[in-house]
Amino acid sequence: MNAVFSALAATALLVSAIIGLSAALSSGVSAEVRFGRNVRVGGHDFSNQSFNRKRRAEIYLYDRTPAGSGCVWRSDGRGGRVKTCHLRRIR
């Protein structure tokens, strides 16, 4: 009786692990951020821009004016582009 129960438990565990692994591999998570009208970050206009995993943004806000202020597009080394912005916070 114990051998049958342990065999069924091991089979159920194996089946649930396979189902969980296949669900994790098949469901790709993707997100996209779209800014609407009149969106400003640190005084810069980000209106009507969209970002996803191929086109990303890194925005750094500073209390004082940074040395290299502004935004620059750069390659991220994985086939995508990154908009890096060093901006002063407006209060």
N, C-alpha and C positions, 0 to 999 in steps of 0.2 A: 504494500500500500504506500509506504513512504517513498519507494523508488518511482512509482507512477506519479505521485504528487510532485516530487522534485523534477522529474522529466518534463511534466506539464509546466511547472513554474519556469524552468530554464527555457523552454520553447516560447512561452509568453514573453519572457524578458527579451529574448532574441528578436522576436517579431516586432515588439514595441521599439526596440533600438533601431531596427531597419526602417520602420515607418518614420520615426523621428529624424533619422539621418537623411532619408530621401526628401522629407518635407523641408528640412533646413537647406539642403543643396538646391532644391528646385525653386524656392521662393527667394528671388533676388530683391533686395530692398533698394528702392531708389526714391529720391526726394528732389524736388526742385523748388527753389525760392524765387518768387516773382515779386518785385517791388512795383507798386502802382504809381499813381500820380503824386507829385509834390513830396517825394521822400528825400530828406536831406540827412546826411550823417556827417557830423563835424564840419558843417558848412559846405560840403560837397553834395552835388546833385546825383542821387542814385535812382532817379525816376525811370520807370519802364526798363529796368535791367533784370535779367534772370540769371540764376546761378544753379548749376547742378554739379555732378561729380567730374565732368570734363571741363567745366568752366566754373572755377571756384573764386572766392574772394576771401582775403585776409585783411581785416580792418583793425588797425591799432590806433587807439585814442590816447592822446597825451594832454597833460594839464598845461604844458608850455609848448611853444612851437618846436617841432622836431627838426633835426638837422637836415634830413632829406624829406621834406614834406611833399605831399602829393601822392598820386597813384601811378603805378607802373604795371604793365602786363608782362609776365614772365612765363617761361615754360616750367612745368612741374616735373619733367623727366619721365612722366608716364603717359605721354601723349595728350595731355591736357594743358590748360592755361590757368594761371593764377593772377588775379588782380590784387596786388599788394598795395595797401594804402596806409600812409602814416599821416594822421590828421590831428589837428588841435581841437580839443573839446571846447564847445561853445557853451557858455553859461548864461 
